[in-house]
Structures are given as C-alpha cells and as structure tokens.
Amino acid sequence: MLIFQLIHAFLGLNAIVGGIAVCIRMISGRPFEEWTAHFLKFSLAASAVGLVLSLDHTGVVQWLTILGVCGSTLTLVSQRKARANGEWSTTLVLGTMCVLCLDSLIVIVHVFNVLTLCTILGWPQPEFLYPVSMASTVLLFAVLSPIAVKRKHFRERAPVLHKVSR
C-alpha cells in the first residue's frame, strides 16, 4: 500500500505543477496546448490511484477523486476534440480549471489530515481554517476561470491575404 501512496504523491505533484503552468498560460493568454495534455494525463492517473487508495473508506477525498476522474476524462476528450478541430473551446478551458480546482482541494484535504496528526502531538489547529481554505480555493478558481475563458488562445486559421502579406 505504501508504494501506491508514493505513486499517488508523485502523480499528484506532477499534476499540480503541470496544472499551475496551464493555469498561468491560460490567464496570460499564451498557448497552452502541450501543457494541457501533460496536466490532464497526470491528473487522471493521480485521481485513479487516489480512488483505489480510498476504496476502504468513504469521505471527502473519495468524492473529490471520483469527480477528478470524471472531470479529467471529459476534459481529456474535449482536448482531443479541440486538437482535431484546431480550435480550443470554452469547455476545455473551464474543464481544465475545474480539474485543477479539484486537485487543489484534494491537496488541502490531505494537508489537513496531516495537520490532524499534529493536533494529536499537542499543536493546536484552528477549526475554522479548513472550511475557509476550501472556500477560498473554490472562490479563487471561480474568479480565474472567466479570466481564462476571456483570454483563451485560439489557433485561428489565417486568411489567405494574411498569409500572402507575411
């Protein structure tokens, strides 16, 4: 079971780092094609391993990993469709932001589970910090998502006159 936890941590860290890169690229309006596939594959793999690890108990982590698997799969399909069409859709941008939000929420839950162990050692933990951090993460992505949609990068087909003028 320890090897699955290490694999889950490795995949999750890769997904978060790739997701941060995608988020920054989306918000700044730069192209994000090659980063999106990396992020979605690692997020799907991390969510799938996390789902296997959480089969023995139900809780917030299990529900978030189920949503993560579904969201990553649907967004990956949307990414494949967008690559085939040559145009990045709003669904892809919003799906990617939602998957990154779910990955961030899973990290927060894991961090607070570790902090609960610290409480056993005698270090106090404020009780309001958990819901505040969850709500602020969701609010952050609720603000960033419309910005990313507004600045999404299109690979528009250039008209013939534009090609001739180059």
FENNOR-V444417 format. One record per residue. N is the residue number from 1. RES is the residue in three letters. SS is DSSP state (A for helix, B for strand, O for the rest). Layout:
n	res	ss
N	RES	SS
N	RES	SS
This chain:
n	res	ss
1	MET	O
2	LEU	A
3	ILE	A
4	PHE	A
5	GLN	A
6	LEU	A
7	ILE	A
8	HIS	A
9	ALA	A
10	PHE	A
11	LEU	A
12	GLY	A
13	LEU	A
14	ASN	A
15	ALA	A
16	ILE	A
17	VAL	A
18	GLY	A
19	GLY	A
20	ILE	A
21	ALA	A
22	VAL	A
23	CYS	A
24	ILE	A
25	ARG	A
26	MET	A
27	ILE	A
28	SER	A
29	GLY	O
30	ARG	O
31	PRO	O
32	PHE	O
33	GLU	A
34	GLU	A
35	TRP	A
36	THR	A
37	ALA	A
38	HIS	A
39	PHE	A
40	LEU	A
41	LYS	A
42	PHE	A
43	SER	A
44	LEU	A
45	ALA	A
46	ALA	A
47	SER	A
48	ALA	A
49	VAL	A
50	GLY	A
51	LEU	A
52	VAL	A
53	LEU	A
54	SER	O
55	LEU	O
56	ASP	O
57	HIS	O
58	THR	O
59	GLY	O
60	VAL	A
61	VAL	A
62	GLN	A
63	TRP	A
64	LEU	A
65	THR	A
66	ILE	A
67	LEU	A
68	GLY	A
69	VAL	A
70	CYS	A
71	GLY	A
72	SER	A
73	THR	A
74	LEU	A
75	THR	A
76	LEU	A
77	VAL	A
78	SER	A
79	GLN	A
80	ARG	A
81	LYS	A
82	ALA	A
83	ARG	A
84	ALA	A
85	ASN	A
86	GLY	O
87	GLU	O
88	TRP	O
89	SER	O
90	THR	A
91	THR	A
92	LEU	A
93	VAL	A
94	LEU	A
95	GLY	A
96	THR	A
97	MET	A
98	CYS	A
99	VAL	A
100	LEU	A
101	CYS	A
102	LEU	A
103	ASP	A
104	SER	A
105	LEU	A
106	ILE	A
107	VAL	A
108	ILE	A
109	VAL	A
110	HIS	A
111	VAL	A
112	PHE	A
113	ASN	A
114	VAL	A
115	LEU	A
116	THR	A
117	LEU	A
118	CYS	A
119	THR	A
120	ILE	A
121	LEU	O
122	GLY	O
123	TRP	O
124	PRO	O
125	GLN	O
126	PRO	O
127	GLU	O
128	PHE	A
129	LEU	A
130	TYR	A
131	PRO	A
132	VAL	A
133	SER	A
134	MET	A
135	ALA	A
136	SER	A
137	THR	A
138	VAL	A
139	LEU	A
140	LEU	A
141	PHE	A
142	ALA	A
143	VAL	A
144	LEU	A
145	SER	A
146	PRO	A
147	ILE	A
148	ALA	A
149	VAL	A
150	LYS	A
151	ARG	O
152	LYS	O
153	HIS	O
154	PHE	O
155	ARG	O
156	GLU	O
157	ARG	O
158	ALA	O
159	PRO	O
160	VAL	A
161	LEU	A
162	HIS	A
163	LYS	A
164	VAL	A
165	SER	A
166	ARG	O
